[in-house]
Amino acid sequence: MKILLTGANGQLAQDILAEAEKRGFEVRGFGRQELDIIDYNRLKEAISSLRPDVVINCAAYNAVDKAESDWQTAFLVNGIGPRNLASICGGLKIPLVHFSTDFVFDGKKGSPYTIADTPSPVNKYGQSKLLGEQEVRHLTPYHYLIRISWVFGIKGKTEVNFIKKLISWANKYQELRIVTDQTSSPSFTPDLAKAVLDLIQTKQYGLYHLCNSGYCSRYEWAKFVLEKIGWQGNLLPAKSDDFPSPARRPVFSALDPFPLKEILGYLLPSWQEATERFLKESL
């Protein structure tokens, strides 16, 4: 299999590259400087000349708070970029893998969201990702549209990785306050990478929710991590309102992975097991 991968420097992209190479696939990874998904002509030239068996788009604008003011950039990268990819891949009949987010939901349902639930984002970032979803679904039938949530990986930078941020705080402070009113499904990038490549090989296009099994609040996740690393400080529950930010967050945006088990034959391991593996490999 020949794969063209955009956004190749991100934490998920790096694990997809590693997993694909382990399987003996040919992968061409491009960072934004080499291939910007906003540049339609350059994108079409690259895809047309390489003629990959599949395009995997990991390019994204993930600065949730910044997107409130810098919304045009967010909409370009998360909406128009996927439109470009879907238009080109659809015309060439090349399958496209595109990643979206739990933030397309408002968090008011109170139970895990399924692929049948109607999106209703509460911030500009979520709106930009929803636009990308709509463009992909409208412009090519050959798509795997995969919503993921609370992504964390060994190669992830601290600012985009909750556990790395948490451990950094724990090394500096003896008291931490973590919110109890944001709940979702953590997603470990090596597990995502394996499932994504398995999904491609099924040729069963469509919308999927992909995450580790179960869900937790930020506070519950932090408590689990801090206990595992033997932190002796004081962990206190807090509310999102205690930390005002430009962008609202959905209160409960956990994802239900149905029908992943029916398609792949398995579900991803629990978030607890994934977190333990992360800690074992990164500490």
Secondary structure as a PSIPRED ss2 file (coil, helix, strand):
# PSIPRED VFORMAT (PSIPRED V4.0)

   1 M C   1.000  0.000  0.000
   2 K E   0.000  0.000  1.000
   3 I E   0.000  0.000  1.000
   4 L E   0.000  0.000  1.000
   5 L E   0.000  0.000  1.000
   6 T E   0.000  0.000  1.000
   7 G C   1.000  0.000  0.000
   8 A C   1.000  0.000  0.000
   9 N C   1.000  0.000  0.000
  10 G C   1.000  0.000  0.000
  11 Q H   0.000  1.000  0.000
  12 L H   0.000  1.000  0.000
  13 A H   0.000  1.000  0.000
  14 Q H   0.000  1.000  0.000
  15 D H   0.000  1.000  0.000
  16 I H   0.000  1.000  0.000
  17 L H   0.000  1.000  0.000
  18 A H   0.000  1.000  0.000
  19 E H   0.000  1.000  0.000
  20 A H   0.000  1.000  0.000
  21 E H   0.000  1.000  0.000
  22 K H   0.000  1.000  0.000
  23 R C   1.000  0.000  0.000
  24 G C   1.000  0.000  0.000
  25 F C   1.000  0.000  0.000
  26 E E   0.000  0.000  1.000
  27 V E   0.000  0.000  1.000
  28 R E   0.000  0.000  1.000
  29 G E   0.000  0.000  1.000
  30 F E   0.000  0.000  1.000
  31 G C   1.000  0.000  0.000
  32 R C   1.000  0.000  0.000
  33 Q C   1.000  0.000  0.000
  34 E C   1.000  0.000  0.000
  35 L C   1.000  0.000  0.000
  36 D C   1.000  0.000  0.000
  37 I C   1.000  0.000  0.000
  38 I C   1.000  0.000  0.000
  39 D C   1.000  0.000  0.000
  40 Y H   0.000  1.000  0.000
  41 N H   0.000  1.000  0.000
  42 R H   0.000  1.000  0.000
  43 L H   0.000  1.000  0.000
  44 K H   0.000  1.000  0.000
  45 E H   0.000  1.000  0.000
  46 A H   0.000  1.000  0.000
  47 I H   0.000  1.000  0.000
  48 S H   0.000  1.000  0.000
  49 S H   0.000  1.000  0.000
  50 L H   0.000  1.000  0.000
  51 R C   1.000  0.000  0.000
  52 P C   1.000  0.000  0.000
  53 D C   1.000  0.000  0.000
  54 V E   0.000  0.000  1.000
  55 V E   0.000  0.000  1.000
  56 I E   0.000  0.000  1.000
  57 N E   0.000  0.000  1.000
  58 C C   1.000  0.000  0.000
  59 A C   1.000  0.000  0.000
  60 A C   1.000  0.000  0.000
  61 Y C   1.000  0.000  0.000
  62 N C   1.000  0.000  0.000
  63 A C   1.000  0.000  0.000
  64 V C   1.000  0.000  0.000
  65 D C   1.000  0.000  0.000
  66 K H   0.000  1.000  0.000
  67 A H   0.000  1.000  0.000
  68 E H   0.000  1.000  0.000
  69 S C   1.000  0.000  0.000
  70 D C   1.000  0.000  0.000
  71 W H   0.000  1.000  0.000
  72 Q H   0.000  1.000  0.000
  73 T H   0.000  1.000  0.000
  74 A H   0.000  1.000  0.000
  75 F H   0.000  1.000  0.000
  76 L H   0.000  1.000  0.000
  77 V H   0.000  1.000  0.000
  78 N H   0.000  1.000  0.000
  79 G H   0.000  1.000  0.000
  80 I H   0.000  1.000  0.000
  81 G H   0.000  1.000  0.000
  82 P H   0.000  1.000  0.000
  83 R H   0.000  1.000  0.000
  84 N H   0.000  1.000  0.000
  85 L H   0.000  1.000  0.000
  86 A H   0.000  1.000  0.000
  87 S H   0.000  1.000  0.000
  88 I H   0.000  1.000  0.000
  89 C H   0.000  1.000  0.000
  90 G H   0.000  1.000  0.000
  91 G H   0.000  1.000  0.000
  92 L H   0.000  1.000  0.000
  93 K C   1.000  0.000  0.000
  94 I C   1.000  0.000  0.000
  95 P C   1.000  0.000  0.000
  96 L E   0.000  0.000  1.000
  97 V E   0.000  0.000  1.000
  98 H E   0.000  0.000  1.000
  99 F E   0.000  0.000  1.000
 100 S E   0.000  0.000  1.000
 101 T E   0.000  0.000  1.000
 102 D H   0.000  1.000  0.000
 103 F H   0.000  1.000  0.000
 104 V H   0.000  1.000  0.000
 105 F C   1.000  0.000  0.000
 106 D C   1.000  0.000  0.000
 107 G C   1.000  0.000  0.000
 108 K C   1.000  0.000  0.000
 109 K C   1.000  0.000  0.000
 110 G C   1.000  0.000  0.000
 111 S C   1.000  0.000  0.000
 112 P C   1.000  0.000  0.000
 113 Y E   0.000  0.000  1.000
 114 T C   1.000  0.000  0.000
 115 I C   1.000  0.000  0.000
 116 A C   1.000  0.000  0.000
 117 D C   1.000  0.000  0.000
 118 T C   1.000  0.000  0.000
 119 P C   1.000  0.000  0.000
 120 S C   1.000  0.000  0.000
 121 P C   1.000  0.000  0.000
 122 V C   1.000  0.000  0.000
 123 N C   1.000  0.000  0.000
 124 K H   0.000  1.000  0.000
 125 Y H   0.000  1.000  0.000
 126 G H   0.000  1.000  0.000
 127 Q H   0.000  1.000  0.000
 128 S H   0.000  1.000  0.000
 129 K H   0.000  1.000  0.000
 130 L H   0.000  1.000  0.000
 131 L H   0.000  1.000  0.000
 132 G H   0.000  1.000  0.000
 133 E H   0.000  1.000  0.000
 134 Q H   0.000  1.000  0.000
 135 E H   0.000  1.000  0.000
 136 V H   0.000  1.000  0.000
 137 R H   0.000  1.000  0.000
 138 H H   0.000  1.000  0.000
 139 L H   0.000  1.000  0.000
 140 T C   1.000  0.000  0.000
 141 P C   1.000  0.000  0.000
 142 Y C   1.000  0.000  0.000
 143 H E   0.000  0.000  1.000
 144 Y E   0.000  0.000  1.000
 145 L E   0.000  0.000  1.000
 146 I E   0.000  0.000  1.000
 147 R E   0.000  0.000  1.000
 148 I E   0.000  0.000  1.000
 149 S C   1.000  0.000  0.000
 150 W C   1.000  0.000  0.000
 151 V E   0.000  0.000  1.000
 152 F E   0.000  0.000  1.000
 153 G C   1.000  0.000  0.000
 154 I C   1.000  0.000  0.000
 155 K C   1.000  0.000  0.000
 156 G C   1.000  0.000  0.000
 157 K C   1.000  0.000  0.000
 158 T H   0.000  1.000  0.000
 159 E H   0.000  1.000  0.000
 160 V H   0.000  1.000  0.000
 161 N C   1.000  0.000  0.000
 162 F H   0.000  1.000  0.000
 163 I H   0.000  1.000  0.000
 164 K H   0.000  1.000  0.000
 165 K H   0.000  1.000  0.000
 166 L H   0.000  1.000  0.000
 167 I H   0.000  1.000  0.000
 168 S H   0.000  1.000  0.000
 169 W H   0.000  1.000  0.000
 170 A H   0.000  1.000  0.000
 171 N H   0.000  1.000  0.000
 172 K H   0.000  1.000  0.000
 173 Y C   1.000  0.000  0.000
 174 Q C   1.000  0.000  0.000
 175 E E   0.000  0.000  1.000
 176 L E   0.000  0.000  1.000
 177 R E   0.000  0.000  1.000
 178 I E   0.000  0.000  1.000
 179 V E   0.000  0.000  1.000
 180 T C   1.000  0.000  0.000
 181 D C   1.000  0.000  0.000
 182 Q C   1.000  0.000  0.000
 183 T E   0.000  0.000  1.000
 184 S E   0.000  0.000  1.000
 185 S C   1.000  0.000  0.000
 186 P C   1.000  0.000  0.000
 187 S E   0.000  0.000  1.000
 188 F E   0.000  0.000  1.000
 189 T H   0.000  1.000  0.000
 190 P H   0.000  1.000  0.000
 191 D H   0.000  1.000  0.000
 192 L H   0.000  1.000  0.000
 193 A H   0.000  1.000  0.000
 194 K H   0.000  1.000  0.000
 195 A H   0.000  1.000  0.000
 196 V H   0.000  1.000  0.000
 197 L H   0.000  1.000  0.000
 198 D H   0.000  1.000  0.000
 199 L H   0.000  1.000  0.000
 200 I H   0.000  1.000  0.000
 201 Q H   0.000  1.000  0.000
 202 T H   0.000  1.000  0.000
 203 K C   1.000  0.000  0.000
 204 Q C   1.000  0.000  0.000
 205 Y C   1.000  0.000  0.000
 206 G E   0.000  0.000  1.000
 207 L E   0.000  0.000  1.000
 208 Y E   0.000  0.000  1.000
 209 H E   0.000  0.000  1.000
 210 L C   1.000  0.000  0.000
 211 C C   1.000  0.000  0.000
 212 N C   1.000  0.000  0.000
 213 S E   0.000  0.000  1.000
 214 G C   1.000  0.000  0.000
 215 Y C   1.000  0.000  0.000
 216 C E   0.000  0.000  1.000
 217 S E   0.000  0.000  1.000
 218 R H   0.000  1.000  0.000
 219 Y H   0.000  1.000  0.000
 220 E H   0.000  1.000  0.000
 221 W H   0.000  1.000  0.000
 222 A H   0.000  1.000  0.000
 223 K H   0.000  1.000  0.000
 224 F H   0.000  1.000  0.000
 225 V H   0.000  1.000  0.000
 226 L H   0.000  1.000  0.000
 227 E H   0.000  1.000  0.000
 228 K H   0.000  1.000  0.000
 229 I C   1.000  0.000  0.000
 230 G C   1.000  0.000  0.000
 231 W C   1.000  0.000  0.000
 232 Q C   1.000  0.000  0.000
 233 G C   1.000  0.000  0.000
 234 N E   0.000  0.000  1.000
 235 L E   0.000  0.000  1.000
 236 L E   0.000  0.000  1.000
 237 P E   0.000  0.000  1.000
 238 A E   0.000  0.000  1.000
 239 K C   1.000  0.000  0.000
 240 S H   0.000  1.000  0.000
 241 D H   0.000  1.000  0.000
 242 D H   0.000  1.000  0.000
 243 F C   1.000  0.000  0.000
 244 P C   1.000  0.000  0.000
 245 S C   1.000  0.000  0.000
 246 P C   1.000  0.000  0.000
 247 A C   1.000  0.000  0.000
 248 R C   1.000  0.000  0.000
 249 R C   1.000  0.000  0.000
 250 P C   1.000  0.000  0.000
 251 V C   1.000  0.000  0.000
 252 F E   0.000  0.000  1.000
 253 S C   1.000  0.000  0.000
 254 A C   1.000  0.000  0.000
 255 L E   0.000  0.000  1.000
 256 D C   1.000  0.000  0.000
 257 P C   1.000  0.000  0.000
 258 F C   1.000  0.000  0.000
 259 P C   1.000  0.000  0.000
 260 L H   0.000  1.000  0.000
 261 K H   0.000  1.000  0.000
 262 E H   0.000  1.000  0.000
 263 I H   0.000  1.000  0.000
 264 L H   0.000  1.000  0.000
 265 G C   1.000  0.000  0.000
 266 Y C   1.000  0.000  0.000
 267 L C   1.000  0.000  0.000
 268 L C   1.000  0.000  0.000
 269 P C   1.000  0.000  0.000
 270 S E   0.000  0.000  1.000
 271 W H   0.000  1.000  0.000
 272 Q H   0.000  1.000  0.000
 273 E H   0.000  1.000  0.000
 274 A H   0.000  1.000  0.000
 275 T H   0.000  1.000  0.000
 276 E H   0.000  1.000  0.000
 277 R H   0.000  1.000  0.000
 278 F H   0.000  1.000  0.000
 279 L H   0.000  1.000  0.000
 280 K H   0.000  1.000  0.000
 281 E H   0.000  1.000  0.000
 282 S H   0.000  1.000  0.000
 283 L C   1.000  0.000  0.000
